[in-house]
Amino acid sequence: MFDNVLVRELMTKPVMIATPQTTLRSAHQLMKEHRIRRLPVLDEGRLVGIITIGDVKEASPSDATSLSIWEINYLWAQLTVEKVMTHHVFTISADAPILDAAELMLQHKISGLPVVDGEGKLVGILTESDIFRMLVMSRVRAIVPSPT
């Protein structure tokens, strides 16, 4: 049923991105505003990493610190994406079968894949939500016959 579905049919585009110099605070705000959980990190147009909401939360100050709130906010505002991003990023081609993408995500326990073209340029992102949407829509299509 899904053998002929390609990544390009489900990927999200355009993609919100960060740069290595983006502050964690800015990256977190961007994720909250756009209700997304990951940002590919590009440096001069080249994919160099990915940062997730989990990375941001892990780098956030602990309630158990002895620093003042002002010190915490200052330090957190100085922290950049480059310091906490995942540097080794699994990617996939837009022309890859969706089942290959799902297998890659499952095998490596990741929830999103940047989609790149032949030159390695970012063209989209595929997330577990995109795959879930495909599954739900296929079920809806099976239940509700198309009008003829």
C-alpha positions as CSV (number, residue, x, y, z in Angstrom):
1,M,0.0,0.0,0.0
2,F,2.8,2.5,0.9
3,D,5.4,0.9,-1.4
4,N,5.1,3.7,-4.0
5,V,4.9,6.7,-1.6
6,L,8.0,8.9,-1.8
7,V,9.5,11.1,0.9
8,R,8.8,14.2,-1.3
9,E,5.0,13.5,-1.0
10,L,5.0,13.8,2.8
11,M,7.9,16.0,3.7
12,T,7.4,19.4,5.2
13,K,8.7,22.4,3.3
14,P,9.9,25.1,3.6
15,V,11.9,24.2,6.7
16,M,12.6,26.4,9.7
17,I,16.3,26.4,10.3
18,A,18.9,27.6,12.8
19,T,22.6,28.5,12.3
20,P,25.4,27.3,14.6
21,Q,25.5,30.9,16.1
22,T,21.8,31.0,16.9
23,T,21.3,31.3,20.6
24,L,19.4,28.5,22.4
25,R,16.9,31.0,23.6
26,S,16.2,32.1,20.0
27,A,16.0,28.4,18.8
28,H,13.6,27.6,21.6
29,Q,11.4,30.6,20.8
30,L,11.3,29.6,17.1
31,M,10.3,26.1,18.0
32,K,7.6,27.3,20.3
33,E,6.2,29.9,17.9
34,H,6.0,27.4,15.0
35,R,5.0,24.4,17.2
36,I,7.9,22.3,15.9
37,R,10.3,20.0,17.7
38,R,13.5,20.2,15.7
39,L,15.5,22.6,13.6
40,P,18.1,21.6,11.0
41,V,21.3,23.7,11.5
42,L,22.8,25.2,8.4
43,D,26.1,26.9,8.0
44,E,26.5,28.8,4.7
45,G,23.8,26.7,3.2
46,R,25.3,23.4,4.3
47,L,23.6,21.0,6.8
48,V,25.9,20.8,9.8
49,G,23.6,19.5,12.5
50,I,20.2,19.3,14.0
51,I,18.8,20.5,17.3
52,T,15.7,19.2,19.0
53,I,13.4,20.5,21.7
54,G,14.9,17.8,23.9
55,D,18.4,19.2,23.3
56,V,17.2,22.6,24.4
57,K,15.5,21.3,27.5
58,E,18.6,19.3,28.5
59,A,20.8,22.4,28.1
60,S,18.3,24.5,30.2
61,P,19.3,25.5,33.7
62,S,18.4,23.2,36.5
63,D,16.2,24.3,39.4
64,A,18.9,23.0,41.7
65,T,21.5,25.6,40.7
66,S,23.0,28.1,43.1
67,L,23.2,30.8,40.4
68,S,20.8,33.7,40.6
69,I,18.0,34.0,38.0
70,W,19.9,36.9,36.3
71,E,23.1,34.8,36.1
72,I,21.1,31.9,34.7
73,N,19.4,34.0,32.1
74,Y,22.6,35.7,31.1
75,L,24.5,32.3,30.6
76,W,21.6,30.7,28.8
77,A,21.3,33.7,26.4
78,Q,25.0,33.2,25.5
79,L,24.7,29.5,24.8
80,T,24.6,28.7,21.0
81,V,23.0,25.9,19.1
82,E,26.5,24.8,18.0
83,K,27.2,23.7,21.6
84,V,24.3,21.3,22.0
85,M,23.2,20.2,18.5
86,T,23.7,16.7,17.1
87,H,26.6,17.0,14.6
88,H,26.1,13.6,12.9
89,V,22.8,13.9,11.1
90,F,21.0,11.1,9.2
91,T,19.4,12.5,6.0
92,I,17.3,11.1,3.2
93,S,16.6,11.9,-0.4
94,A,13.3,13.3,-1.5
95,D,13.1,10.4,-4.0
96,A,13.5,7.7,-1.4
97,P,10.5,5.5,-0.6
98,I,8.7,6.5,2.6
99,L,9.2,3.0,4.0
100,D,13.0,3.4,3.7
101,A,12.7,6.6,5.7
102,A,10.5,5.0,8.3
103,E,13.0,2.1,8.6
104,L,15.9,4.5,9.0
105,M,14.1,6.4,11.7
106,L,13.2,3.3,13.6
107,Q,16.6,1.7,13.3
108,H,18.4,4.8,14.7
109,K,15.6,5.9,17.1
110,I,15.2,9.3,15.6
111,S,12.0,11.2,15.0
112,G,12.9,13.4,12.1
113,L,15.1,13.3,8.9
114,P,16.3,16.3,7.0
115,V,15.6,15.8,3.3
116,V,18.4,16.7,1.0
117,D,18.9,16.9,-2.8
118,G,21.8,15.4,-4.8
119,E,24.1,18.2,-3.8
120,G,23.2,17.9,-0.1
121,K,21.0,21.0,-0.1
122,L,18.2,21.0,2.4
123,V,14.8,20.7,0.6
124,G,12.5,19.6,3.4
125,I,12.1,17.6,6.6
126,L,10.3,14.4,7.3
127,T,9.1,13.7,10.8
128,E,7.2,10.9,12.5
129,S,4.2,13.2,12.5
130,D,4.3,13.2,8.7
131,I,4.3,9.4,8.7
132,F,1.5,9.3,11.2
133,R,-0.5,11.7,9.1
134,M,-0.1,9.4,6.1
135,L,-1.3,6.4,8.1
136,V,-4.4,8.2,9.3
137,M,-5.2,9.7,5.9
138,S,-4.9,6.2,4.3
139,R,-7.4,4.9,6.9
140,V,-9.8,7.8,6.2
141,R,-9.6,7.2,2.5
142,A,-10.4,3.5,3.0
143,I,-13.4,4.3,5.1
144,V,-14.8,7.2,3.0
145,P,-15.2,6.3,-0.6
146,S,-14.2,9.0,-3.1
147,P,-17.1,10.7,-4.9
148,T,-17.7,9.5,-8.5
